[in-house]
Amino acid sequence: MSVKFEQLLRDEPRLLRHLDKIEASNGIAGALLESKSLLSQAAHSLAGLRQMLRRQLRSRFTSDSERVDSSQLVLNMLGVFLSAWEDCADLGKLDSVLRLCRLSTDESEPDGPSCENSESSSANAPDNTVDIEFREIVPRQHFLCFLLRGWPKLAVACDPRPPSRRARRERPAPAKPIDLAQLPRFSRFIHAEVTEDSKHLRYDVSESLEYQPGFAYVVVTSREIRVHKSAPGADSPTTVKAAEGPGKAMPGCRLGPSMMAHLVMSRVYQGCPTYRTLNDFELRGIQLPETTVRDAYARVDEYIEGIVRYIRSVLMRSYVLSTDDTRMTVLDQSAPGNKINARIWGFVGDFDRIAYFAATKNWKSSEFMKLLDGFSSNVLQGDGYAGYDKAAKDHPELVVAGCFDHARRKVHDAYLFKDPNAAWLLEQLGRVYDVERQAKAEGLGPDQLLARRRKISKPVLEKVYLEVERWQKTAQRDAFLRKALTYLCNQKSKLLAFLDDGRIPLSNTHVERLLKSVVLVRKNSLFCGSFAGAERLARYMTLVANCKIAGIDPVHYLTDVLMRCAYGFPNSRVAELIPQNWKPLTPKQWTAAHDPNDLISSMWAAPQSSAA
C-alpha cells in the first residue's frame, strides 16, 4: 500500500507545488472555491491540514524548519495518507480521485493538461468509485477538500482547533461483542420436570466461553421451558416453569469460569499484560473487549476477597512470620511526578505453611505496622529493615530474627574482588548451610535441629565473629568487605537468633522466591494504574503463592472456586476454599449437588460431543 501511494505522489509534481503554495498562502479562504456551499468546509479542512503539516515538520525536522519544501512535504504527506487510509479497503476511490485531479486543469498552471485530455482520460476511470460532477467544482490544487469530505477519519485528524489535554489522552475503544462464531461448540440440554399436565414450550439458550490449555470452546446450554396446565375446574392458573440454569460467575457476560480463571492467571501467574493476552486470543479469532476482561478481573477479586481475608487470619496465628518486600510503581496524580513507589509485602508463616501478600503506599514503618495488626507476639524474621526494630519496641516479647542470605550476598560481593578474607568467610558460612541442608534431608524435628546447630554451627559462628570484629577496625571504609562486616556486626543478635530456637529458619529466601512473581509482573507491566490495583494484585498473588505451596494448578483451583461461588457457596465454609484445604469436586459430586443432568461435568474434561 505504501508503494502505491509513493508512486502516485511521484507522478504528481504539480500537486506538490500547489500544496507548497497553499501552505505559503495567507488568503487561502478567498481563493479556494467559487461554490459558496463548499467554501467554509474547504477553509476549515485546509487550515487543519496546514497546522498538521507544521506540527509534523517540527517533530521530524526540529523547530528550525519554518518552510515547507517538496522533499519534506512528500515525507509528511505519505505519513498522513498512510495513517489516514491504512484501514480502508476501497483504494479505487482514492486512485480515481488522484487521476481526476491530475486530469483537471487550472488557469494558474500553464503547463497543465488540456480539457480535451481530461475528458478522454476520465472515461477510463472507474464509474463506481468517483462522481464525475466533482471535476467541475473541485480544482486540481484543492483536491484535498474533496478527500476530506469523503474520508471523515482524516477530517477529524485535521481539526485546526488545538486539542485539549483531556482529549489528548488515549481513550479505550468501545467494547465490541465477543465473536464466538469460529469456535467449536458443545451442546448441553437441561430438562425440566415432566408431569402429565405439562407440555414442552421451548428452550432458553445461553452461551459461555470456556478455556482449557490450548483449547477455547463455547458451551451452549439449552434450558427446557414447559407449560403446566391446570386441571379442569381447578383454581390454580396455568404456569410456565423452566429448568434451573447454570450458575454464572459473571452475570450478563458470556465469559465462563475457566476463561475468567485463565485471564486472571495469565495476568498474575505468568506476568502477561492484558493487551498481550488479548492479542493472543485475536490470533485465534476470538475478539475479547478489554473492558470486559477488566470487569472480569474485578469480579474475580470480589469472589476471592473473603478467601484472602481468611488466609490472613490463619497467617497471623503462625509462630514464625517471615517477611520481605519489593517495589511497585503506582500512578497517583496527587503525588509529585504523578506516581508513588509503593511496596508489595510478602509474608510466609511457619516456613512455607501459608503465604499472604499486602500493599502499602510507602516504606514507612507506620504502614508496615498496620499489616501486623493481629499478629501474636512470637518470631518475626526479615532483613535489615528498620521497621522490624520499631515492631520490636512496640512488642517487647517479639523476637526479631535475621536472614543469613542477605549477609552472605554482601560477603560474596567482596569475594568477587578477590578479597581473601571474604573467601574465608564464605567457606565458614558454607559449613553452617551444610548443617541446615543435611537436617532437611534427614527430616529432623525442631529439637533435633537445634541440638545440631548448637553442636556444629554455634562454634563456627563464634569463630567468625571474632575475626569479623577484628577486621572491621582495619578494613577500608569504601571496601565491599567493610559493608559486609558492618552488616554482620549490626545484625548480630538477629542473625544468631536461630541458635536459640529450632523453628526459626536460617534465612527468608522462601519469601523472596514467592516475590519473584511480583517482580515478573512489574517487569512486564511497569506500574499499577492505582493503589487499589496494587491491592488487587496482592490478593491475586496471595492465591498464587498458596497454590505453589500446596502444589496445585492455580488455574484449575480458581476455576473450581469461581464455579462454587457462582452457585452460592456459603461463607461459613470458606476454610474449604483455601489452597491448602481445597479438594476438587468430581463431576459426580457436582452432579449430585447441583445438576441432575450433568450440567458442568464438561468443566473438568474436554467435551466429547459436538453440536450439530
C-alpha angles and dihedrals in degrees: 000000000000091000090054094053092044091054093048093052092044089057092051109065092152089057090059092049091051091050088051090053091047090053093050096043120101100188096049095136093064096048102044109087138350091217109094093204093062098037098088094043093049093048092049094047097046092046089054091047091051091051092047092050091052092049092051092047091053092050095047103032101026126249093292091076102098099150127064114224129181099260094050091044092054091054094047096044091050089054091048094048095045094048092046100046104027091107097042119103098189100084092153090075093057092045092052093048092051091048090050091050090048092052095044119096134221131197092226092059112067092179094058123112121269127257092249091059089047093056094044094047096043089063088069092057117099109266094210097058105052137032110235094212091073088070090074100044101036116065118210098253091053098050089121090071090063092046093050091051091048098043111050093184093067092041090058091046091052096055104146093210112094109249118244121246090252091053092051092065114096110251122205116257117250114272115266123209115263108261108221099157096106098047126096113262129213123193129219124184124204113196123209125226110289120217134167094256095045128098131194112254108172145303124266105218124203132170133215127188111227132182138205124175105298094350129089120183142163123241111208110202118196116195115199118231118200133188115227111205120208121238118260110277094011121135095222114095126228111281135200118216129184130200116259109268129220119278115257120219089201112027115216093024133092095220110116126213094261092051092048090049091050093050093050096046092046087056097044111019096040096029093231114155117236096250091055091052090049091049090051091054091045090059087057091051096257116130108203116180112230092225090056091051092050090048087053089054090054093045093052089048090057091053097049098042093089092047092052091048090054091048089055091051090053091046093054090060092060121117095219119035114192117193143176136160143212135198125263123181113227126190113238121166092199093059127080109273090014091269142080133204102239123185129231110208123204122202127188122187124215095349107304098342098115135349136207135184129202138173131227129187094232144001097261119133091233090063091047092050090058089061091056093057106134096016112140114233104261127107127336116191126193146117128283096300111145092222090073090062089051089053091050091053093051091046109036092183091058116106115214114206126194135223120245092198091067090052093045092053091058090049090049091054089058090046090059088064091057096254108166093205090055090052090054092049092051090052093052094046088050089062089055091051090049089060091055093045094051093045091053092049091051093046096235120183125235095268094048091045091051092052091052092047092054091046099049112008100044096059090046093052093045088056091046094053092049089059094040093056091048095047093046091067094056103032119111115258096234096040120115090231090058090058091050093048092049091051091049092051097044093048097039098117092045095046094050094049091096089067090067100048128036092205093065112092122227093241141359098237089125087070093048091053090057091047090061088082089060091048090052092053091047092051094051101035099031095205148006118252093227141356089258086059090052090052090049090051090052091053091050090048090052091061093043093051093049091048088054091050092048092045097234134132108264093208093052090045095049092046090056092046093051091049092051092047090049089058092049105263108199117251090223089071097049090121088072091061101059110103094245092058099030119121117182115237117235120233089254091056091049090048093052093046104042117002131038091192099056093259102172106020089111089067091075098044135025110272114258103201124064127211117253 
